[in-house]
Amino acid sequence: MINPALTLRPAPPLLLAAGLLFWGWQNDFLLYAIPMAILLESVQLVPRRLQISDREFNRIADISSLVFLLTIVYVFSEKAVHGIYTLLSLFPFLFYPLILSQVYSSTGRIRAAALFISLRKLRYIAGEEQAAYDLSLPYFLVCMISASAGNREPVLFFTGICFLVGWILWLLRPRRYPAGVWLFLLVLVFGTAYAGQAGIQNLQAMAESTFLEWFDRFMWRSRDPDRTTTAIGSIGKLKLSDRIMVRVKTEQPVNEPLLLREATYTNYSYGVWTNYDKSLLPIDPDLSGREWKINETGKPVESMTIGFHLDDKTAVIPVPQGITTLIAGGATQVEASPYGIVRMEKYEGWSRYTTRHVNGPVFDAAPDKSDLDLPDPYEKDLTMIARDLGLFNMEPAGVIRIVESWFAENFSYSLTQRHRYPRGRHLSKFLLEHRTGHCEFFATATALLLRAAGIPTRYVVGYSVQEYSPLEDQYIARASYAHSWTQAWVDGRWQVIDTTPAIWASLEEENRTLIEPLVDLWSWLTYRLSLRDIDEEDTGSRKIVYPVLIAVLIAVLLWRLLYQSGGNLNRRNKRVTDGTATRQGMDSALYPLLAKLEKRLSPRRTGETLYAWLERTGSHGEIEKIRPVLVLHYRYRFDPDGCNEHVRKSLRDEVNKILKST
């Protein structure tokens, strides 16, 4: 007999259809949701039901579970972390066979054993047949959760949820209360919920910003030369910390942003850029062991000294894109890839190195077919945009001018992303609809759009150096100045293309805090003191820092010695007895008593305390007898203020009493 207390209440008519339609509308699955809803609600028009056995329910549930697991593996392997929204949006598909078999079955319920394999060997629980459940309400809840993965418009989504939930609550409301009172309370609850979720969103944004800043400050890891995950598809405000990541000393003032490259990538898929050629080959240094030739093509015309924090002994370092030579004292190995990535092996922490470079050219390997690849989800949209802009059958230089003008005139920069599209349509929505995003949107979209026009491109990440620090007399780049741009193959050479609006730097500056000057000062001091290359030249600032810090340390030590000692400096370590300096308390009257006890019990071990010695010898009676003496002895031995005649006399008297009684 089925226990009625363990069964779920069936959903009212048309509720499942409403839930499916709402889910389909939110996730662009409306063409699928309509027939699914009609098929579920048509059960009211079909008089006959199917005789589905428990074994058949088990098989349907097993197939649904297997498809669910395979979907998880596929989605996350293709889309990485961004696949969570795609997976959520697919839940109604994955569990639809189970709910469909239930509504058309003769029982209208599914036993627990079909849902939990562990219960299939147990036909009875507590003497009763296993309970069967109506899964219509849980399936409706699944539709609501999946609808949140689309979330086209927050206000419309919240309104739809309130309507559907209010529908259920209306059917389940207690009849003893007037309908007006019930509606008033329901509106009050929904209003409070709306205000609460808005507050939670703000709190989440603040918490994420703080956490990311802490993570960036304390858990920073060097650039992966093979893979980088963008924030394309993420929701909320992007906020990196103001931590100084790069310091640059140039020969000439920087009149335009200086781009320092860390890595270059060729293949894009669902927010992740990767490289086909992952080789990083070691380079032999010159005879001095300090200089590495990165590229023999160009003749260097400028040089700069770069300070960068290596979080590991081997790390990718930012360098100018036209680098020809790297000079680094103390480095044990330097590697370079065909994509211009430079990795250095040195000690962990802040390090300085000098680069020689050529302005303009980028000495990377020539393009191959991978530099023209377009991801399947975007190929159709990118081709359409390229056709509308007239990019086909045009010289590469003209194509680039049109693309740069198109982005400059029709797009805007924003650190906040409010749009989420679960099936990898982020770039299409960026290009065709909302047209606002951060540098990763612009660089990725530019690279793929130029590829659609037949121009090989690559995606580049690094830093945009444009802030001058009077304190350090050099240029600095903070974590918030991490940047992405594109390089395109034009007229037989790589050319830098940066379509991100120039306003992005000023927007980053608006996020600065009032204590930033103090943080920068501390960062500079840490940087100066952490440089330990023996062949680095000491600057005037470093020569000043060391004496100042040493003077401060000496002043602190003198203050502690002279003022915190309480005038007991001399009395603390010695006393004068018979004209000779002896350690305080060594003439204690307790020692003759201890010598007598050692002869009777056993000798004390080196470093063994008096209490531990007496405990080891099992002399508990002796402990109680000499406890008052030990208290006086320890006071006389270790307390500077206890070294007076009264203490010594009391100690001698107590010891004499014990000696007479033993």
C-alpha positions in Angstrom: 0.0 0.0 0.0 1.4 3.4 -1.0 1.8 5.8 1.9 -0.2 9.0 0.9 2.0 11.1 3.2 5.0 10.4 1.0 3.5 11.3 -2.3 3.8 14.7 -4.0 0.7 16.7 -5.0 0.1 16.8 -8.7 0.4 20.1 -10.6 -2.8 21.8 -11.6 -3.8 21.7 -15.3 -1.9 23.9 -17.7 0.8 24.7 -15.1 3.4 22.5 -16.7 2.6 24.0 -20.1 3.1 27.5 -18.7 6.4 26.5 -17.1 7.7 25.0 -20.4 6.6 28.1 -22.4 8.3 30.4 -19.9 11.5 28.4 -20.1 11.4 28.3 -23.9 10.8 32.0 -24.1 13.7 32.8 -21.8 16.2 30.5 -23.5 15.2 30.8 -27.2 13.7 27.3 -27.2 10.1 28.4 -27.8 9.8 26.3 -31.0 10.6 23.2 -28.9 8.7 24.2 -25.8 5.4 24.6 -27.6 5.1 21.0 -28.9 6.5 19.7 -25.5 3.8 21.7 -23.6 1.0 20.5 -26.0 2.0 16.9 -25.7 2.0 17.1 -21.9 -1.4 18.8 -21.6 -3.0 16.6 -24.2 -3.2 13.9 -21.6 -6.5 15.4 -20.5 -8.0 14.6 -23.9 -6.7 11.0 -24.0 -9.0 8.6 -22.1 -6.7 5.6 -22.1 -3.4 5.3 -20.3 -0.3 3.1 -20.8 0.5 0.2 -18.6 4.2 1.1 -17.8 5.8 -1.3 -15.3 8.3 -0.4 -12.6 11.1 -2.0 -14.6 10.3 0.2 -17.6 10.2 3.3 -15.4 13.7 2.2 -14.2 15.0 2.0 -17.7 13.6 5.4 -18.6 15.2 6.9 -15.5 18.5 5.2 -16.3 18.5 6.5 -19.8 17.7 10.0 -18.6 20.6 9.9 -16.1 23.0 8.6 -18.7 22.1 11.3 -21.2 22.4 13.9 -18.3 26.0 12.7 -17.5 27.0 12.6 -21.1 25.6 16.1 -21.6 27.7 17.4 -18.6 30.9 15.9 -20.0 30.2 17.4 -23.5 29.2 20.8 -22.4 32.0 21.4 -20.0 34.6 20.0 -22.4 33.4 22.4 -25.1 32.6 25.5 -23.1 34.6 25.2 -19.9 33.1 27.0 -16.9 30.7 29.0 -19.1 28.9 25.7 -19.9 27.0 25.9 -16.6 24.4 28.1 -18.1 24.1 25.9 -21.2 23.6 22.9 -18.9 20.9 24.6 -16.8 19.0 25.6 -19.9 18.9 22.0 -21.1 17.4 20.4 -17.9 13.7 20.4 -19.2 15.0 18.4 -22.3 16.9 15.9 -20.3 14.1 15.0 -17.9 11.2 15.3 -20.3 11.0 11.6 -21.1 10.5 10.8 -17.4 7.7 13.3 -16.8 6.0 12.3 -20.2 6.0 8.6 -19.2 4.5 9.5 -15.8 1.6 11.6 -17.1 0.6 8.9 -19.7 1.0 6.0 -17.3 -1.9 4.3 -15.7 -0.6 5.0 -12.2 0.3 8.7 -12.8 3.3 8.3 -10.4 6.8 7.0 -10.3 8.2 4.8 -7.6 11.3 6.0 -5.6 13.3 3.0 -6.9 13.2 4.5 -10.4 14.9 7.6 -9.1 17.3 6.0 -6.6 19.2 2.9 -7.7 20.0 2.0 -4.1 16.3 1.3 -3.4 15.7 -1.1 -6.2 16.8 -4.1 -4.2 14.4 -3.1 -1.4 10.8 -4.0 -2.3 9.5 -3.0 1.1 10.4 -0.4 3.6 9.1 -0.7 7.1 6.6 -3.3 6.0 5.1 -1.1 3.3 5.5 -1.0 -0.4 7.8 1.8 -1.7 6.2 5.1 -2.1 5.4 6.5 -5.6 5.7 10.2 -6.4 4.1 12.6 -8.8 7.0 14.5 -10.3 5.0 17.3 -12.0 5.7 20.0 -9.5 9.4 19.1 -9.3 9.5 19.2 -13.1 7.9 22.6 -13.0 10.6 23.8 -10.5 13.2 22.5 -13.0 11.7 24.6 -15.7 11.9 27.7 -13.5 15.5 27.0 -12.7 16.3 26.5 -16.3 14.5 29.7 -17.3 16.9 31.6 -15.0 19.8 30.5 -17.3 18.4 32.7 -20.1 17.2 35.7 -18.1 16.5 38.0 -21.0 15.3 40.9 -18.9 15.5 40.8 -15.1 12.2 42.6 -14.5 10.2 40.5 -17.0 11.8 37.3 -15.6 10.9 38.2 -12.0 7.4 39.1 -13.0 6.9 35.8 -14.8 8.3 33.9 -11.8 5.9 35.8 -9.4 2.9 35.0 -11.6 3.6 31.3 -11.9 4.5 30.9 -8.2 1.4 32.9 -7.3 -0.7 30.6 -9.4 0.4 27.6 -7.4 0.0 29.4 -4.0 -3.5 30.6 -5.0 -4.6 27.0 -5.5 -3.0 26.0 -2.2 -4.1 29.0 -0.1 -6.0 28.4 3.1 -9.7 29.1 2.6 -10.4 30.5 6.0 -8.7 33.9 5.1 -10.3 36.5 2.9 -8.9 36.6 -0.7 -8.1 40.3 -0.4 -5.9 39.7 2.7 -4.1 36.8 1.0 -3.4 38.9 -2.1 -2.1 41.8 0.0 0.3 39.5 1.8 1.4 37.9 -1.4 2.2 41.3 -3.0 4.0 42.3 0.1 6.1 39.1 0.0 6.9 39.6 -3.7 7.8 43.2 -3.2 10.1 42.3 -0.3 11.7 39.5 -2.5 12.3 42.0 -5.3 14.1 44.4 -3.0 16.0 41.6 -1.4 17.3 40.1 -4.6 18.4 43.5 -5.7 20.3 43.9 -2.5 21.8 40.5 -2.8 23.0 41.3 -6.3 24.7 44.4 -5.0 26.2 42.5 -2.2 27.4 39.8 -4.6 29.0 42.4 -6.8 30.8 43.9 -3.9 31.9 40.5 -2.6 33.1 39.4 -6.0 35.0 42.6 -6.5 36.7 42.3 -3.1 37.5 38.6 -3.5 38.9 39.1 -7.0 41.1 41.9 -5.7 42.4 39.8 -2.8 42.8 36.8 -5.2 44.7 39.0 -7.6 46.9 40.4 -4.8 47.8 37.2 -3.0 47.1 34.4 -5.5 48.4 35.9 -8.8 49.7 33.3 -11.2 51.8 33.9 -14.3 50.3 33.8 -17.8 49.6 30.4 -19.3 51.3 30.4 -22.7 49.0 27.7 -24.1 45.5 28.9 -22.9 43.7 31.9 -21.6 40.1 32.1 -20.5 38.3 35.4 -21.2 35.5 37.0 -19.2 33.2 36.8 -22.3 29.9 35.5 -21.1 30.4 36.5 -17.5 27.9 38.7 -15.7 28.5 41.6 -13.4 31.2 44.3 -13.2 34.8 43.4 -14.0 37.1 44.8 -11.4 40.7 44.0 -11.2 42.8 45.4 -8.4 45.1 48.5 -8.5 48.1 46.4 -7.7 51.2 47.5 -9.6 52.2 44.6 -11.9 54.8 46.1 -14.3 57.3 48.9 -14.0 59.0 50.3 -17.1 61.9 52.7 -17.4 62.2 54.1 -20.9 64.8 56.2 -22.7 62.2 58.6 -24.1 58.8 59.8 -22.7 55.9 57.6 -23.7 53.5 59.7 -25.9 51.0 56.9 -26.6 50.1 53.7 -24.7 53.0 51.2 -24.7 51.8 47.7 -25.3 53.8 44.9 -23.6 52.8 41.5 -24.8 52.7 38.4 -22.6 51.1 35.8 -24.9 49.5 35.3 -28.3 46.8 32.8 -29.2 45.2 31.4 -32.4 42.2 29.2 -31.7 38.9 30.5 -30.1 36.1 28.4 -28.7 33.4 29.4 -26.2 35.4 32.1 -24.4 38.7 30.3 -24.4 41.7 31.1 -26.6 44.4 28.4 -27.1 47.5 27.7 -29.3 48.0 25.0 -31.8 51.8 25.3 -31.6 52.7 25.0 -27.9 56.5 24.8 -28.3 58.7 27.0 -26.2 62.4 26.5 -27.2 65.4 27.4 -25.1 67.7 30.1 -26.4 71.5 30.1 -25.8 72.9 33.2 -24.0 76.0 35.0 -25.1 79.4 34.5 -23.5 78.5 36.8 -20.6 75.5 34.7 -19.7 73.4 37.8 -19.4 72.1 38.4 -22.9 69.7 36.4 -25.1 69.0 37.0 -28.8 65.3 36.6 -29.2 65.1 37.7 -32.9 67.8 38.3 -35.5 65.6 40.0 -38.0 65.5 43.6 -36.9 68.1 46.0 -35.7 67.1 47.4 -32.2 66.6 51.1 -32.0 65.4 51.5 -28.4 65.7 49.8 -25.0 63.7 49.8 -21.8 64.1 48.3 -18.3 61.1 46.4 -17.1 60.3 45.3 -13.5 58.0 42.4 -13.2 57.0 40.0 -10.4 57.7 36.4 -11.0 55.4 34.2 -9.0 57.4 31.1 -9.8 61.0 30.4 -10.9 59.8 30.0 -14.5 57.2 32.5 -15.7 56.1 34.3 -18.9 57.3 37.9 -18.9 55.8 41.0 -20.6 58.1 42.3 -23.4 57.7 44.7 -26.4 56.3 43.0 -29.4 59.3 44.0 -31.5 61.8 42.6 -29.1 65.2 41.5 -30.4 67.3 41.1 -27.3 66.7 40.3 -23.6 69.3 41.2 -20.9 68.7 39.7 -17.5 71.3 39.2 -14.8 70.8 36.1 -12.7 68.5 34.4 -15.2 69.3 30.7 -15.8 67.2 30.1 -18.9 65.2 32.0 -21.5 62.7 30.3 -23.8 60.7 31.8 -26.8 57.8 30.5 -29.0 56.9 31.2 -32.6 54.1 33.3 -31.3 56.5 35.8 -29.6 56.0 34.4 -26.1 59.1 34.8 -23.8 59.5 32.8 -20.7 62.3 33.3 -18.2 63.7 31.2 -15.4 65.0 33.2 -12.5 64.3 33.6 -8.8 60.8 34.2 -7.5 59.7 37.7 -6.7 60.4 41.1 -8.3 63.0 41.1 -11.0 64.3 43.6 -13.5 65.4 42.9 -17.1 66.3 45.1 -20.1 64.9 44.7 -23.6 66.1 46.0 -26.9 63.4 46.3 -29.5 62.3 47.7 -32.9 59.3 50.0 -33.0 56.5 48.8 -35.2 57.3 45.3 -36.6 56.2 42.2 -34.8 58.7 39.3 -35.5 56.3 36.3 -35.0 56.0 33.2 -37.2 54.2 33.7 -40.5 50.4 32.8 -40.4 49.0 29.4 -41.3 45.5 28.0 -41.8 44.8 28.1 -38.0 45.0 31.9 -38.1 41.9 31.9 -40.4 39.8 29.5 -38.4 36.3 30.6 -37.4 34.3 29.0 -34.6 31.1 27.3 -35.9 28.6 29.2 -33.7 29.8 32.5 -35.2 30.8 31.8 -38.8 27.4 32.6 -40.3 27.0 35.9 -38.3 30.6 37.0 -39.0 30.3 36.3 -42.7 27.0 38.3 -42.8 28.6 41.3 -41.0 31.7 41.2 -43.3 29.3 41.2 -46.4 27.3 44.1 -45.0 30.5 46.1 -44.4 31.7 45.3 -47.9 34.9 43.7 -46.7 35.2 41.1 -49.5 37.4 41.7 -52.5 39.1 44.6 -50.8 42.8 45.3 -49.9 43.7 44.3 -46.3 44.6 47.9 -45.4 41.2 49.1 -46.5 39.5 46.3 -44.6 41.2 47.3 -41.4 40.3 50.9 -41.8 36.6 50.0 -42.2 36.6 47.6 -39.3 38.3 50.2 -37.0 35.8 52.9 -38.0 32.9 50.6 -37.5 33.9 49.7 -34.0 34.7 53.3 -33.2 31.4 54.7 -34.4 29.0 52.0 -33.3 30.4 50.4 -30.1 31.1 51.6 -26.5 33.2 50.4 -23.7 31.8 49.0 -20.4 33.1 47.1 -17.5 29.6 45.8 -16.6 28.0 43.0 -18.5 24.2 42.4 -17.9 23.6 40.0 -20.8 23.9 36.2 -20.6 23.3 33.9 -23.5 23.5 30.2 -22.7 24.3 28.7 -26.1 27.6 30.5 -26.9 26.0 33.5 -28.6 27.8 36.2 -26.6 29.9 37.6 -29.5 26.9 37.6 -31.8 24.8 39.6 -29.3 27.8 41.9 -28.8 28.2 42.5 -32.5 24.5 42.7 -33.5 22.6 43.9 -30.5 23.9 45.6 -27.3 27.4 46.5 -28.8 29.0 47.2 -25.4 31.8 45.3 -23.8 35.4 45.3 -22.5 38.7 44.8 -24.3 38.3 41.0 -24.6 35.1 41.5 -26.5 36.7 44.0 -28.9 39.9 42.0 -29.5 38.1 38.7 -30.0 35.4 40.2 -32.3 38.0 42.1 -34.3 40.2 39.0 -34.8 37.3 36.8 -35.9 35.7 39.5 -38.2 39.0 40.1 -40.0 39.4 36.3 -40.4 35.9 36.3 -42.0 37.3 38.9 -44.5 40.2 36.6 -45.3 42.9 38.3 -43.1 44.9 36.0 -40.8 44.8 37.3 -37.2 45.9 36.4 -33.7 44.7 37.3 -30.2 47.2 39.1 -27.9 47.2 39.6 -24.1 49.5 41.8 -22.0 49.6 45.2 -20.5 48.9 48.8 -21.7 51.5 51.0 -20.0 50.5 54.6 -19.9 50.6 55.8 -16.3 53.7 57.8 -15.1 54.6 57.6 -11.4 56.5 60.7 -10.1 57.3 58.7 -7.0 59.3 56.1 -8.9 60.3 58.3 -11.9 59.1 55.6 -14.3 55.9 54.2 -15.9 53.8 51.6 -14.2 51.0 49.2 -15.2 48.4 48.0 -12.7 46.4 44.8 -12.8 43.5 46.8 -14.0 45.6 47.8 -17.1 45.8 44.2 -18.3 44.7 44.5 -21.9 43.8 42.5 -25.0 44.3 43.4 -28.7 44.6 41.9 -32.1 47.5 41.5 -34.6 46.7 41.1 -38.3 48.8 39.9 -41.2 49.0 42.8 -43.6 51.4 43.3 -46.5 53.7 40.5 -45.3 54.0 41.5 -41.7 52.1 41.5 -38.5 50.3 44.7 -37.6 48.8 45.7 -34.2 45.1 46.4 -34.3 43.4 47.8 -31.1 39.7 48.6 -31.5 38.9 49.0 -27.8 37.7 52.6 -27.2 40.5 54.7 -25.7 38.1 55.7 -22.9 38.7 52.4 -21.1 41.8 53.8 -19.3 39.9 56.8 -17.8 37.1 54.4 -16.7 39.6 52.3 -14.8 41.0 55.4 -13.1 37.6 56.2 -11.7 37.8 53.0 -9.5 40.9 54.3 -7.6 40.7 54.4 -3.9 41.8 57.2 -1.5 44.5 55.1 0.1 46.1 54.3 -3.3 49.1 56.6 -2.7 50.0 54.8 0.5 49.6 51.4 -1.2 51.8 52.6 -4.0 54.4 53.8 -1.6 54.5 50.4 0.2 54.6 48.7 -3.2 57.6 50.8 -4.3 59.5 50.1 -1.0 58.8 46.4 -1.3 60.0 46.4 -4.9 63.2 48.3 -4.1 64.1 46.0 -1.2 63.2 42.8 -3.0 65.6 43.4 -6.0 68.6 41.3 -5.3 70.5 41.0 -8.5 74.2 41.5 -7.6 74.9 43.1 -11.0 72.0 45.5 -10.9 72.9 49.2 -10.6 71.9 50.8 -7.3 69.9 54.0 -7.9 69.9 57.0 -5.6 66.5 56.0 -4.2 67.7 52.6 -3.2 70.8 54.2 -1.5 68.4 56.3 0.5 65.9 53.5 1.4 68.5 51.3 3.2 69.9 53.9 5.6 66.4 55.2 6.4 65.1 51.8 7.3 68.2 50.9 9.3 68.0 54.1 11.3 64.3 53.3 12.0 65.2 49.8 13.2 68.0 51.1 15.5 65.6 53.8 16.9 63.0 51.1 17.7 65.6 48.8 19.4 67.0 51.7 21.5 63.5 52.7 22.6 62.6 49.2 23.7 65.9 48.8 25.5 65.8 52.2 27.3 62.1 52.8 28.0 60.4 49.4 28.0 62.9 47.7 30.3 61.5 49.7 33.2 64.9 50.6 34.6 65.6 47.0 35.4 68.1 46.4 32.6 71.1 46.0 34.9 69.3 44.2 37.7 67.7 41.8 35.2 70.8 39.9 34.2 73.3 40.2 37.1 73.8 41.1 40.7 76.9 41.9 42.6 78.0 39.4 45.3 81.3 39.7 47.1 82.5 42.0 44.4 82.0 39.5 41.5 79.2 39.3 38.9 77.1 36.1 39.2 73.8 35.0 37.5 70.8 35.9 39.6 69.5 33.2 41.9 72.4 30.8 41.5 73.1 31.2 45.3 69.5 30.0 46.1 69.2 28.0 49.4 67.2 25.4 47.4 70.2 23.8 45.7 71.7 22.1 48.8 68.2 20.5 49.3 68.1 19.3 45.7 71.6 17.8 46.0 70.4 15.7 49.0 67.2 14.7 47.2 69.2 13.6 44.1 71.3 11.2 46.3 68.1 9.7 47.7 66.0 9.5 44.5 67.8 9.8 41.2 69.8 12.4 39.4 68.0 15.1 37.3 68.3 14.9 33.5 69.7 17.8 31.5 67.0 20.4 30.9 64.5 18.6 33.2 62.4 20.9 35.3 62.1 20.3 39.1 58.4 19.4 38.9 59.0 17.0 35.9 61.9 15.4 37.9 59.8 14.8 41.0 56.9 13.5 38.9 59.2 11.0 37.1 60.6 9.7 40.3 57.1 9.2 41.7 57.8 11.5 44.7 54.4 13.0 45.0 54.9 13.5 48.7 58.0 15.4 48.2 56.2 17.7 45.7 53.7 18.8 48.3 56.4 19.2 50.9 58.7 21.5 48.8 56.0 23.3 46.8 56.2 26.5 48.9 59.9 26.4 48.6 59.8 26.1 44.8 57.5 29.1 44.6 60.0 31.2 46.6 62.9 29.8 44.6 61.4 30.6 41.2 60.6 34.1 42.4 64.1 34.6 43.6 65.6 33.0 40.5 63.6 34.7 37.7 61.7 37.8 39.1 64.0 40.9 39.1 61.7 42.6 41.6 61.8 39.5 43.9 65.5 39.7 44.7 65.2 41.2 48.2 66.4 40.1 51.6 62.9 39.2 52.7 62.5 36.6 49.9 66.0 35.1 50.5 65.3 34.8 54.3 62.0 33.1 53.7 63.6 30.7 51.3 66.4 29.8 53.7 63.9 29.3 56.6 61.7 26.9 54.6 64.6 24.9 53.3 66.0 24.5 56.8 62.7 23.2 58.1 62.6 20.5 55.3 66.3 19.6 55.9 65.6 19.1 59.7 62.6 16.9 59.0 64.4 14.6 56.5 
